[in-house]
């Protein structure tokens, strides 16, 4: 028993410091990505433009998305606009993830850290996802504004609204994974931005377009179900379906694994 305890203790003494070291290293990389984004005006500009576009369309510019013109308390226009604004916001956040490392020649140095390729990717992935969430947080002002403006006050579909926010979170999770993957393909941030935007657009609406082709008559639903739009619309109704959650997680994981393959080949 003493021998077994000694072996376990010696193993723990080796494993625990290593695990803590990797955790701290991931945390350091995570913080580096966050601070790097806000180290220049571009980071602030991306978030400001996102909020400005949404604010103008929802409150200032007359049209189908103007909440005041609609005449009833709803935030549905925000959730119709945001996926399209995300097409530019998320690639702008993720474009430097690996492209900048490649351009500066620091990717090889990064890969020498006591972290696996997946851990490096996850550190960058979650940093970008947090940045998208930070961009979304100020839109809660819209929620409280509509809540207070309702007649009677509070006449707002709260469940549907939070379901739509959850849908935006999952949408961001896939867009960020696509953006990280696109950034791993090149050492040019602009090219990474363009590739990510095109891929996100294809994943969001591409399958709907393909489903409308005559050759897929009778199979439209199945083809459209492969795209993001179908699942985003479903979860935005305030109904959290396990199938939709599994879809979002699976697609995000797929692009993360693709990123791992690209980074692995670059060793």
QUIHU-V841807 format. One line per field, one symbol per residue. phi: phi as a letter, one per 30 degrees, with the letter a starting at -180 (. if undefined). psi: psi as a letter, one per 30 degrees, with the letter a starting at -180 (. if undefined). burial: + if it has 9 or more other C-alpha atoms within 8 Angstrom, else -. Layout:
phi: ???
psi: ???
burial: ???
This chain:
phi: .dddddddddddddddeddddddddddddedddddddcdbdeeddedddeddddddddbcddldcdddddibdaceeedddeeddeecddeddcdcecedddddicddddddddbdedddddddddddddddddddedddddddddedddbdejdbddddddddddddddddddeddddddddddbccddddddddddddddddbedddddddedcejbeddddddcdeedddddddjcdceddddeddddddeddddddddddddd
psi: eeeeeeeeeeeefeeeeeeeeeeeeeeeeeeeeeeeegflfeeeeeeeeeeeeeeeeffekkaffjeefegljkgeeefeeeeeeffeeeeeefffefeeeeefgfeeeefflhkleeeeeeeeeeeeeeeeeeeeefffeeeeeeeffljlkgikieeeeeeeeeeeeeeeeeeeeeeeeeffflgkeeeeeeeeeeeeeeeefefeeeffkefgkfgeeeefffleeeeeeefffgjjkeeeeeeeeeeeeeeeeeeeeeeeff.
burial: --------------------++--+++-+++-++--++----++-++--++--++++++--+--+++-----+++-+++-+++-+++++++++++++++++++--++---+---+-+-+++-+++++++-+++-+---+---+--++-++---+++---++++++++++++++++++++++++++++++--++++++-++++++++++-+++---++--+--+++-++++++-+++++++---++-+++-+++-++-+++-++----
